[in-house]
């Protein structure tokens, strides 16, 4: 199994809508609007790093309102 945190910036006023769309993607375990340098943070899981990449590039980054993402792959799972 592989996991990652995806931090995202959105277009102004789009964080709520984008968060809901991210939360509905298979493999996304949680998605939250946050304060700070990013507007949203999501925790995702997949079978391997390739599956994570597909979820991030094909599903999350393609959402209307996403301006930028930064991904941190989890290197130590419980």
C-alpha positions in Angstrom: 0.0 0.0 0.0 1.1 3.6 -0.6 -0.3 6.8 0.9 0.2 10.5 0.4 -1.0 13.9 1.6 -2.0 16.3 -1.2 -2.0 20.0 -0.4 -3.9 22.2 -2.9 -4.5 25.8 -3.6 -7.7 26.8 -5.3 -9.1 29.7 -7.2 -10.7 32.3 -4.9 -14.0 31.1 -3.6 -13.6 27.5 -4.9 -12.2 25.7 -1.8 -15.6 24.3 -0.6 -16.6 23.0 -4.0 -13.2 21.5 -4.7 -13.0 19.9 -1.3 -16.3 18.1 -1.9 -15.2 16.9 -5.3 -11.9 15.6 -3.9 -13.7 13.8 -1.0 -15.7 11.8 -3.5 -12.7 10.4 -5.4 -12.0 6.7 -4.7 -8.9 6.3 -2.6 -9.3 9.7 -0.8 -9.7 8.9 2.9 -10.2 12.5 4.0 -10.2 16.0 2.6 -10.3 19.2 4.7 -10.2 23.0 4.1 -7.3 24.4 6.1 -5.6 27.7 6.9 -2.1 28.6 6.0 -0.1 28.3 2.8 -2.6 25.9 1.2 -6.4 25.9 1.0 -7.0 22.1 1.2 -5.3 19.0 2.4 -6.3 15.4 1.4 -5.0 12.1 2.6 -5.1 9.4 -0.1 -4.3 5.7 -0.3 -3.6 3.4 -3.2 -2.1 0.0 -4.0 1.2 1.5 -5.1 2.9 4.8 -6.0 1.6 4.5 -9.6 -2.0 4.3 -8.4 -1.4 7.4 -6.2 0.1 9.2 -9.2 -2.9 8.4 -11.3 -5.3 9.7 -8.6 -3.4 12.9 -8.2 -2.8 13.7 -11.8 -5.9 12.4 -13.5 -8.5 13.0 -10.8 -7.4 15.7 -8.3 -5.4 18.0 -10.6 -8.1 17.9 -13.2 -10.8 19.4 -10.9 -12.0 22.8 -12.0 -10.8 25.3 -9.5 -7.5 23.6 -8.6 -4.7 26.1 -9.1 -1.7 24.1 -7.7 -0.9 21.0 -5.7 2.0 19.7 -3.6 2.2 16.0 -2.7 4.0 14.5 0.2 4.3 10.7 -0.1 4.1 8.9 3.2 7.3 7.0 3.9 6.4 5.2 7.1 3.0 3.5 7.4 1.7 2.1 10.7 
